[in-house]
Amino acid sequence: MKFVLSIAAALMVSACQAEAPRDIEVIKAPAGMSEVEFAKATLNRLQTVSFANNREYCGYILRAPDGTLAATPASKGKVSSCRGTEAPEEYLVVASYHTHGAFEYDTPAEFPSVGDVEADEAEGVDGYISTPGGRFW
Ligand SMILES: [Zn+2]
């Protein structure tokens, strides 16, 4: 009996893991907000934690089937890279967003990097970036 229960528990755990990507709670944009305004508000919210940890934070701006905008919750990346959480299937990915962390003398963080542009191009989406100096690209 104990053996059967542990198999059942193992199956439940693996089923939950398989479901995880679709269970992401997206952040909905306030009604009437444009894509650019929403991207700016999303990045603005992340600047403080991005500076404090000197890490990039990133995600995707999405369009819901009803036409409204949403965003994936931000993922914590590394000092100069970040991989966003996959969007739930029913949403269309329209753009990526990421912060550039804290100021460092050796890092040209005030501009989008070649890698930033190439990554968005490869995914076929627009990209929004916030910099330590307060620029919004
Ligand atoms: Zn970047």
Backbone and ligand atoms as CSV (ligand in chain L), in Angstrom:
chain,resi,resn,atom,element,x,y,z
A,1,MET,N,N,0.832,-1.211,0.000
A,1,MET,CA,C,0.000,0.000,0.000
A,1,MET,C,C,0.863,1.256,0.000
A,2,LYS,N,N,1.877,1.227,0.841
A,2,LYS,CA,C,2.763,2.375,0.932
A,2,LYS,C,C,3.444,2.617,-0.433
A,3,PHE,N,N,3.800,1.534,-1.099
A,3,PHE,CA,C,4.424,1.596,-2.428
A,3,PHE,C,C,3.496,2.266,-3.443
A,4,VAL,N,N,2.231,1.873,-3.438
A,4,VAL,CA,C,1.222,2.432,-4.359
A,4,VAL,C,C,1.066,3.933,-4.112
A,5,LEU,N,N,1.016,4.278,-2.845
A,5,LEU,CA,C,0.849,5.696,-2.505
A,5,LEU,C,C,2.024,6.540,-3.003
A,6,SER,N,N,3.226,5.991,-2.866
A,6,SER,CA,C,4.373,6.796,-3.293
A,6,SER,C,C,4.404,6.941,-4.822
A,7,ILE,N,N,3.919,5.926,-5.547
A,7,ILE,CA,C,3.830,6.066,-7.010
A,7,ILE,C,C,2.798,7.143,-7.354
A,8,ALA,N,N,1.659,7.095,-6.665
A,8,ALA,CA,C,0.609,8.089,-6.903
A,8,ALA,C,C,1.132,9.494,-6.626
A,9,ALA,N,N,1.891,9.628,-5.531
A,9,ALA,CA,C,2.453,10.936,-5.180
A,9,ALA,C,C,3.440,11.392,-6.249
A,10,ALA,N,N,4.251,10.459,-6.743
A,10,ALA,CA,C,5.231,10.796,-7.778
A,10,ALA,C,C,4.522,11.244,-9.053
A,11,LEU,N,N,3.447,10.561,-9.412
A,11,LEU,CA,C,2.687,10.936,-10.609
A,11,LEU,C,C,2.061,12.324,-10.457
A,12,MET,N,N,1.548,12.605,-9.257
A,12,MET,CA,C,0.936,13.914,-9.014
A,12,MET,C,C,1.975,15.018,-9.141
A,13,VAL,N,N,3.157,14.781,-8.610
A,13,VAL,CA,C,4.227,15.784,-8.679
A,13,VAL,C,C,4.598,16.052,-10.131
A,14,SER,N,N,4.775,14.975,-10.929
A,14,SER,CA,C,5.184,15.197,-12.314
A,14,SER,C,C,4.068,15.861,-13.124
A,15,ALA,N,N,2.807,15.540,-12.811
A,15,ALA,CA,C,1.692,16.186,-13.500
A,15,ALA,C,C,1.682,17.683,-13.215
A,16,CYS,N,N,1.958,18.060,-11.965
A,16,CYS,CA,C,1.980,19.469,-11.587
A,16,CYS,C,C,3.102,20.206,-12.311
A,17,GLN,N,N,4.254,19.551,-12.430
A,17,GLN,CA,C,5.383,20.198,-13.100
A,17,GLN,C,C,5.077,20.433,-14.570
A,18,ALA,N,N,4.397,19.461,-15.200
A,18,ALA,CA,C,4.062,19.601,-16.612
A,18,ALA,C,C,3.080,20.748,-16.828
A,19,GLU,N,N,2.237,21.006,-15.836
A,19,GLU,CA,C,1.232,22.061,-15.949
A,19,GLU,C,C,1.807,23.452,-15.705
A,20,ALA,N,N,2.949,23.507,-15.059
A,20,ALA,CA,C,3.467,24.786,-14.564
A,20,ALA,C,C,3.484,25.934,-15.580
A,21,PRO,N,N,4.006,25.743,-16.812
A,21,PRO,CA,C,4.094,26.885,-17.717
A,21,PRO,C,C,2.749,27.538,-18.028
A,22,ARG,N,N,1.676,26.731,-18.059
A,22,ARG,CA,C,0.365,27.293,-18.387
A,22,ARG,C,C,-0.282,27.971,-17.189
A,23,ASP,N,N,0.240,27.716,-15.989
A,23,ASP,CA,C,-0.368,28.276,-14.787
A,23,ASP,C,C,0.195,29.647,-14.423
A,24,ILE,N,N,1.026,30.196,-15.267
A,24,ILE,CA,C,1.624,31.502,-14.971
A,24,ILE,C,C,0.547,32.567,-14.851
A,25,GLU,N,N,0.627,33.314,-13.766
A,25,GLU,CA,C,-0.303,34.417,-13.557
A,25,GLU,C,C,0.261,35.647,-14.253
A,26,VAL,N,N,-0.377,36.092,-15.311
A,26,VAL,CA,C,0.126,37.266,-16.028
A,26,VAL,C,C,-0.309,38.541,-15.309
A,27,ILE,N,N,0.434,39.629,-15.575
A,27,ILE,CA,C,0.101,40.930,-14.994
A,27,ILE,C,C,-0.693,41.698,-16.042
A,28,LYS,N,N,-1.911,42.055,-15.737
A,28,LYS,CA,C,-2.772,42.719,-16.717
A,28,LYS,C,C,-2.513,44.223,-16.736
A,29,ALA,N,N,-2.522,44.795,-17.934
A,29,ALA,CA,C,-2.331,46.241,-18.091
A,29,ALA,C,C,-3.622,46.954,-17.709
A,30,PRO,N,N,-3.509,48.154,-17.092
A,30,PRO,CA,C,-4.709,48.949,-16.821
A,30,PRO,C,C,-5.422,49.259,-18.144
A,31,ALA,N,N,-6.736,49.290,-18.119
A,31,ALA,CA,C,-7.522,49.525,-19.338
A,31,ALA,C,C,-7.107,50.841,-20.004
A,32,GLY,N,N,-6.968,50.816,-21.302
A,32,GLY,CA,C,-6.676,52.025,-22.070
A,32,GLY,C,C,-5.199,52.368,-22.171
A,33,MET,N,N,-4.348,51.619,-21.502
A,33,MET,CA,C,-2.912,51.912,-21.537
A,33,MET,C,C,-2.313,51.362,-22.842
A,34,SER,N,N,-1.467,52.170,-23.495
A,34,SER,CA,C,-0.838,51.722,-24.744
A,34,SER,C,C,0.281,50.730,-24.435
A,35,GLU,N,N,0.743,50.049,-25.466
A,35,GLU,CA,C,1.828,49.071,-25.297
A,35,GLU,C,C,3.079,49.742,-24.724
A,36,VAL,N,N,3.432,50.904,-25.277
A,36,VAL,CA,C,4.636,51.614,-24.825
A,36,VAL,C,C,4.488,52.063,-23.371
A,37,GLU,N,N,3.328,52.603,-23.029
A,37,GLU,CA,C,3.088,53.053,-21.649
A,37,GLU,C,C,3.170,51.878,-20.671
A,38,PHE,N,N,2.606,50.755,-21.085
A,38,PHE,CA,C,2.607,49.562,-20.220
A,38,PHE,C,C,4.024,49.018,-20.045
A,39,ALA,N,N,4.802,48.998,-21.133
A,39,ALA,CA,C,6.190,48.538,-21.057
A,39,ALA,C,C,6.984,49.445,-20.114
A,40,LYS,N,N,6.764,50.750,-20.232
A,40,LYS,CA,C,7.458,51.727,-19.388
A,40,LYS,C,C,7.084,51.530,-17.913
A,41,ALA,N,N,5.801,51.344,-17.649
A,41,ALA,CA,C,5.324,51.149,-16.272
A,41,ALA,C,C,5.891,49.847,-15.694
A,42,THR,N,N,5.929,48.813,-16.518
A,42,THR,CA,C,6.454,47.509,-16.080
A,42,THR,C,C,7.930,47.634,-15.719
A,43,LEU,N,N,8.707,48.290,-16.581
A,43,LEU,CA,C,10.149,48.448,-16.333
A,43,LEU,C,C,10.400,49.368,-15.136
A,44,ASN,N,N,9.610,50.429,-15.038
A,44,ASN,CA,C,9.741,51.380,-13.930
A,44,ASN,C,C,9.614,50.663,-12.582
A,45,ARG,N,N,8.660,49.762,-12.508
A,45,ARG,CA,C,8.382,48.998,-11.290
A,45,ARG,C,C,9.577,48.122,-10.911
A,46,LEU,N,N,10.384,47.720,-11.907
A,46,LEU,CA,C,11.486,46.781,-11.666
A,46,LEU,C,C,12.824,47.457,-11.401
A,47,GLN,N,N,12.914,48.776,-11.641
A,47,GLN,CA,C,14.211,49.457,-11.545
A,47,GLN,C,C,14.845,49.332,-10.148
A,48,THR,N,N,14.065,49.551,-9.108
A,48,THR,CA,C,14.607,49.543,-7.744
A,48,THR,C,C,15.238,48.191,-7.392
A,49,VAL,N,N,14.504,47.120,-7.645
A,49,VAL,CA,C,15.011,45.779,-7.307
A,49,VAL,C,C,16.178,45.401,-8.226
A,50,SER,N,N,16.140,45.898,-9.461
A,50,SER,CA,C,17.210,45.639,-10.418
A,50,SER,C,C,18.517,46.314,-9.979
A,51,PHE,N,N,18.403,47.554,-9.492
A,51,PHE,CA,C,19.580,48.268,-8.972
A,51,PHE,C,C,20.092,47.573,-7.711
A,52,ALA,N,N,19.170,47.255,-6.803
A,52,ALA,CA,C,19.537,46.692,-5.496
A,52,ALA,C,C,20.306,45.380,-5.654
A,53,ASN,N,N,19.897,44.553,-6.608
A,53,ASN,CA,C,20.544,43.242,-6.792
A,53,ASN,C,C,21.579,43.251,-7.903
A,54,ASN,N,N,21.684,44.356,-8.625
A,54,ASN,CA,C,22.510,44.443,-9.831
A,54,ASN,C,C,22.316,43.224,-10.735
A,55,ARG,N,N,21.067,42.992,-11.067
A,55,ARG,CA,C,20.698,41.903,-11.969
A,55,ARG,C,C,19.700,42.444,-12.993
A,56,GLU,N,N,19.695,41.825,-14.161
A,56,GLU,CA,C,18.657,42.149,-15.135
A,56,GLU,C,C,17.368,41.453,-14.699
A,57,TYR,N,N,16.260,42.097,-14.968
A,57,TYR,CA,C,14.942,41.477,-14.783
A,57,TYR,C,C,14.241,41.560,-16.131
A,58,CYS,N,N,13.577,40.488,-16.514
A,58,CYS,CA,C,13.015,40.464,-17.862
A,58,CYS,C,C,11.724,39.665,-17.957
A,59,GLY,N,N,11.055,39.882,-19.060
A,59,GLY,CA,C,9.814,39.151,-19.321
A,59,GLY,C,C,9.280,39.534,-20.682
A,60,TYR,N,N,8.016,39.262,-20.893
A,60,TYR,CA,C,7.393,39.551,-22.186
A,60,TYR,C,C,6.113,40.371,-22.016
A,61,ILE,N,N,5.897,41.262,-22.983
A,61,ILE,CA,C,4.628,41.981,-23.091
A,61,ILE,C,C,3.754,41.130,-24.015
A,62,LEU,N,N,2.525,40.911,-23.603
A,62,LEU,CA,C,1.639,39.985,-24.307
A,62,LEU,C,C,0.333,40.644,-24.723
A,63,ARG,N,N,-0.288,40.037,-25.739
A,63,ARG,CA,C,-1.642,40.461,-26.085
A,63,ARG,C,C,-2.575,39.275,-25.857
A,64,ALA,N,N,-3.606,39.521,-25.058
A,64,ALA,CA,C,-4.580,38.467,-24.739
A,64,ALA,C,C,-5.521,38.277,-25.922
A,65,PRO,N,N,-6.219,37.136,-25.980
A,65,PRO,CA,C,-7.174,36.901,-27.067
A,65,PRO,C,C,-8.240,38.005,-27.173
A,66,ASP,N,N,-8.562,38.661,-26.077
A,66,ASP,CA,C,-9.562,39.740,-26.115
A,66,ASP,C,C,-8.948,41.095,-26.492
A,67,GLY,N,N,-7.661,41.108,-26.837
A,67,GLY,CA,C,-7.012,42.338,-27.301
A,67,GLY,C,C,-6.334,43.158,-26.222
A,68,THR,N,N,-6.546,42.804,-24.954
A,68,THR,CA,C,-5.936,43.579,-23.878
A,68,THR,C,C,-4.466,43.180,-23.713
A,69,LEU,N,N,-3.697,44.060,-23.076
A,69,LEU,CA,C,-2.273,43.820,-22.862
A,69,LEU,C,C,-2.017,43.189,-21.500
A,70,ALA,N,N,-0.964,42.409,-21.440
A,70,ALA,CA,C,-0.550,41.786,-20.182
A,70,ALA,C,C,0.956,41.595,-20.247
A,71,ALA,N,N,1.550,41.191,-19.134
A,71,ALA,CA,C,2.993,40.919,-19.103
A,71,ALA,C,C,3.250,39.663,-18.290
A,72,THR,N,N,4.292,38.915,-18.675
A,72,THR,CA,C,4.696,37.796,-17.826
A,72,THR,C,C,5.378,38.388,-16.599
A,73,PRO,N,N,5.285,37.714,-15.443
A,73,PRO,CA,C,6.002,38.201,-14.272
A,73,PRO,C,C,7.495,38.225,-14.587
A,74,ALA,N,N,8.211,39.182,-14.017
A,74,ALA,CA,C,9.634,39.333,-14.328
A,74,ALA,C,C,10.460,38.180,-13.778
A,75,SER,N,N,11.411,37.716,-14.584
A,75,SER,CA,C,12.388,36.733,-14.131
A,75,SER,C,C,13.632,37.471,-13.703
A,76,LYS,N,N,14.305,36.954,-12.667
A,76,LYS,CA,C,15.576,37.535,-12.247
A,76,LYS,C,C,16.678,36.895,-13.082
A,77,GLY,N,N,17.456,37.712,-13.772
A,77,GLY,CA,C,18.518,37.206,-14.616
A,77,GLY,C,C,19.871,37.320,-13.969
A,78,LYS,N,N,20.903,37.423,-14.792
A,78,LYS,CA,C,22.275,37.595,-14.317
A,78,LYS,C,C,22.662,39.056,-14.480
A,79,VAL,N,N,23.965,39.369,-14.293
A,79,VAL,CA,C,24.410,40.757,-14.381
A,79,VAL,C,C,24.137,41.314,-15.780
A,80,SER,N,N,24.361,40.501,-16.816
A,80,SER,CA,C,24.114,41.040,-18.156
A,80,SER,C,C,23.405,40.050,-19.082
A,81,SER,N,N,22.516,39.273,-18.520
A,81,SER,CA,C,21.664,38.424,-19.355
A,81,SER,C,C,20.436,38.022,-18.551
A,82,CYS,N,N,19.403,37.640,-19.269
A,82,CYS,CA,C,18.164,37.268,-18.593
A,82,CYS,C,C,17.297,36.463,-19.547
A,83,ARG,N,N,16.647,35.449,-19.018
A,83,ARG,CA,C,15.750,34.633,-19.831
A,83,ARG,C,C,14.339,34.753,-19.256
A,84,GLY,N,N,13.434,35.249,-20.078
A,84,GLY,CA,C,12.064,35.478,-19.611
A,84,GLY,C,C,11.266,34.187,-19.493
A,85,THR,N,N,10.287,34.227,-18.615
A,85,THR,CA,C,9.358,33.107,-18.458
A,85,THR,C,C,8.529,32.964,-19.732
A,86,GLU,N,N,8.310,31.732,-20.152
A,86,GLU,CA,C,7.499,31.498,-21.348
A,86,GLU,C,C,6.059,31.970,-21.121
A,87,ALA,N,N,5.479,32.545,-22.147
A,87,ALA,CA,C,4.111,33.055,-22.042
A,87,ALA,C,C,3.103,31.919,-22.098
A,88,PRO,N,N,1.972,32.078,-21.408
A,88,PRO,CA,C,0.911,31.075,-21.539
A,88,PRO,C,C,0.478,30.984,-23.010
A,89,GLU,N,N,0.094,29.792,-23.441
A,89,GLU,CA,C,-0.174,29.509,-24.852
A,89,GLU,C,C,-1.187,30.432,-25.525
A,90,GLU,N,N,-2.222,30.842,-24.788
A,90,GLU,CA,C,-3.305,31.609,-25.418
A,90,GLU,C,C,-2.911,33.072,-25.688
A,91,TYR,N,N,-1.754,33.492,-25.177
A,91,TYR,CA,C,-1.317,34.878,-25.368
A,91,TYR,C,C,-0.341,35.002,-26.535
A,92,LEU,N,N,-0.421,36.135,-27.245
A,92,LEU,CA,C,0.521,36.446,-28.310
A,92,LEU,C,C,1.652,37.290,-27.712
A,93,VAL,N,N,2.898,36.901,-27.953
A,93,VAL,CA,C,4.036,37.684,-27.462
A,93,VAL,C,C,4.278,38.839,-28.428
A,94,VAL,N,N,4.191,40.071,-27.945
A,94,VAL,CA,C,4.397,41.231,-28.819
A,94,VAL,C,C,5.757,41.888,-28.610
A,95,ALA,N,N,6.318,41.743,-27.413
A,95,ALA,CA,C,7.611,42.373,-27.149
A,95,ALA,C,C,8.276,41.738,-25.933
A,96,SER,N,N,9.593,41.915,-25.864
A,96,SER,CA,C,10.316,41.525,-24.656
A,96,SER,C,C,10.566,42.792,-23.847
A,97,TYR,N,N,10.821,42.636,-22.557
A,97,TYR,CA,C,11.259,43.782,-21.749
A,97,TYR,C,C,12.373,43.321,-20.834
A,98,HIS,N,N,13.358,44.194,-20.606
A,98,HIS,CA,C,14.355,43.883,-19.580
A,98,HIS,C,C,15.032,45.132,-19.050
A,99,THR,N,N,15.444,45.038,-17.799
A,99,THR,CA,C,16.192,46.120,-17.171
A,99,THR,C,C,17.673,45.855,-17.423
A,100,HIS,N,N,18.509,46.871,-17.188
A,100,HIS,CA,C,19.945,46.680,-17.363
A,100,HIS,C,C,20.715,46.710,-16.054
A,101,GLY,N,N,20.047,46.507,-14.944
A,101,GLY,CA,C,20.757,46.416,-13.660
A,101,GLY,C,C,21.321,47.750,-13.191
A,102,ALA,N,N,22.314,47.677,-12.343
A,102,ALA,CA,C,22.896,48.872,-11.730
A,102,ALA,C,C,24.043,49.429,-12.570
A,103,PHE,N,N,24.435,50.654,-12.244
A,103,PHE,CA,C,25.532,51.299,-12.961
A,103,PHE,C,C,26.870,50.636,-12.664
A,104,GLU,N,N,27.656,50.413,-13.707
A,104,GLU,CA,C,29.031,49.929,-13.559
A,104,GLU,C,C,29.895,50.652,-14.586
A,105,TYR,N,N,31.083,51.047,-14.177
A,105,TYR,CA,C,31.957,51.811,-15.064
A,105,TYR,C,C,32.272,51.079,-16.369
A,106,ASP,N,N,32.460,49.779,-16.290
A,106,ASP,CA,C,32.908,49.018,-17.465
A,106,ASP,C,C,31.789,48.526,-18.376
A,107,THR,N,N,30.546,48.758,-17.989
A,107,THR,CA,C,29.435,48.202,-18.769
A,107,THR,C,C,28.687,49.304,-19.526
A,108,PRO,N,N,28.600,49.201,-20.842
A,108,PRO,CA,C,27.852,50.217,-21.603
A,108,PRO,C,C,26.352,49.930,-21.542
A,109,ALA,N,N,25.782,50.074,-20.349
A,109,ALA,CA,C,24.397,49.639,-20.116
A,109,ALA,C,C,23.351,50.657,-20.559
A,110,GLU,N,N,23.810,51.844,-21.010
A,110,GLU,CA,C,22.833,52.874,-21.382
A,110,GLU,C,C,22.213,52.662,-22.757
A,111,PHE,N,N,22.695,51.660,-23.465
A,111,PHE,CA,C,22.181,51.385,-24.812
A,111,PHE,C,C,21.786,49.919,-24.927
A,112,PRO,N,N,20.868,49.627,-25.861
A,112,PRO,CA,C,20.579,48.216,-26.129
A,112,PRO,C,C,21.848,47.576,-26.693
A,113,SER,N,N,22.169,46.364,-26.302
A,113,SER,CA,C,23.342,45.679,-26.848
A,113,SER,C,C,22.979,45.048,-28.191
A,114,VAL,N,N,23.999,44.672,-28.944
A,114,VAL,CA,C,23.771,43.974,-30.216
A,114,VAL,C,C,22.994,42.688,-29.933
A,115,GLY,N,N,23.376,42.009,-28.848
A,115,GLY,CA,C,22.684,40.778,-28.454
A,115,GLY,C,C,21.208,41.005,-28.149
A,116,ASP,N,N,20.895,42.167,-27.523
A,116,ASP,CA,C,19.490,42.503,-27.231
A,116,ASP,C,C,18.686,42.563,-28.525
A,117,VAL,N,N,19.230,43.286,-29.490
A,117,VAL,CA,C,18.524,43.502,-30.760
A,117,VAL,C,C,18.392,42.178,-31.516
A,118,GLU,N,N,19.484,41.408,-31.522
A,118,GLU,CA,C,19.462,40.131,-32.248
A,118,GLU,C,C,18.489,39.127,-31.618
A,119,ALA,N,N,18.409,39.125,-30.296
A,119,ALA,CA,C,17.499,38.194,-29.621
A,119,ALA,C,C,16.046,38.503,-29.968
A,120,ASP,N,N,15.699,39.796,-29.962
A,120,ASP,CA,C,14.322,40.181,-30.313
A,120,ASP,C,C,14.028,39.869,-31.769
A,121,GLU,N,N,15.022,40.123,-32.620
A,121,GLU,CA,C,14.850,39.859,-34.037
A,121,GLU,C,C,14.618,38.359,-34.272
A,122,ALA,N,N,15.389,37.531,-33.574
A,122,ALA,CA,C,15.247,36.079,-33.716
A,122,ALA,C,C,13.862,35.614,-33.282
A,123,GLU,N,N,13.303,36.279,-32.261
A,123,GLU,CA,C,11.977,35.893,-31.770
A,123,GLU,C,C,10.864,36.605,-32.536
A,124,GLY,N,N,11.235,37.578,-33.360
A,124,GLY,CA,C,10.236,38.310,-34.133
A,124,GLY,C,C,9.368,39.224,-33.292
A,125,VAL,N,N,9.970,39.806,-32.243
A,125,VAL,CA,C,9.207,40.702,-31.368
A,125,VAL,C,C,9.934,42.032,-31.208
A,126,ASP,N,N,9.207,43.044,-30.708
A,126,ASP,CA,C,9.833,44.308,-30.343
A,126,ASP,C,C,10.519,44.136,-28.997
A,127,GLY,N,N,11.306,45.119,-28.582
A,127,GLY,CA,C,11.968,45.021,-27.291
A,127,GLY,C,C,11.973,46.347,-26.559
A,128,TYR,N,N,11.769,46.308,-25.252
A,128,TYR,CA,C,11.827,47.504,-24.402
A,128,TYR,C,C,12.889,47.297,-23.338
A,129,ILE,N,N,13.689,48.340,-23.118
A,129,ILE,CA,C,14.812,48.247,-22.182
A,129,ILE,C,C,14.857,49.499,-21.308
A,130,SER,N,N,15.125,49.286,-20.026
A,130,SER,CA,C,15.380,50.425,-19.141
A,130,SER,C,C,16.835,50.347,-18.676
A,131,THR,N,N,17.456,51.505,-18.539
A,131,THR,CA,C,18.889,51.553,-18.193
A,131,THR,C,C,19.085,52.168,-16.806
A,132,PRO,N,N,20.265,51.935,-16.205
A,132,PRO,CA,C,20.530,52.525,-14.871
A,132,PRO,C,C,20.463,54.049,-14.896
A,133,GLY,N,N,20.756,54.657,-16.037
A,133,GLY,CA,C,20.702,56.125,-16.124
A,133,GLY,C,C,19.290,56.663,-16.354
A,134,GLY,N,N,18.315,55.759,-16.457
A,134,GLY,CA,C,16.931,56.182,-16.596
A,134,GLY,C,C,16.440,56.266,-18.026
A,135,ARG,N,N,17.215,55.757,-18.965
A,135,ARG,CA,C,16.749,55.758,-20.352
A,135,ARG,C,C,15.759,54.629,-20.593
A,136,PHE,N,N,14.854,54.885,-21.533
A,136,PHE,CA,C,13.832,53.911,-21.910
A,136,PHE,C,C,13.912,53.729,-23.421
A,137,TRP,N,N,14.295,52.550,-23.833
A,137,TRP,CA,C,14.432,52.269,-25.260
A,137,TRP,C,C,13.300,51.381,-25.752
L,1,ZN,ZN,ZN,20.181,44.301,-22.631
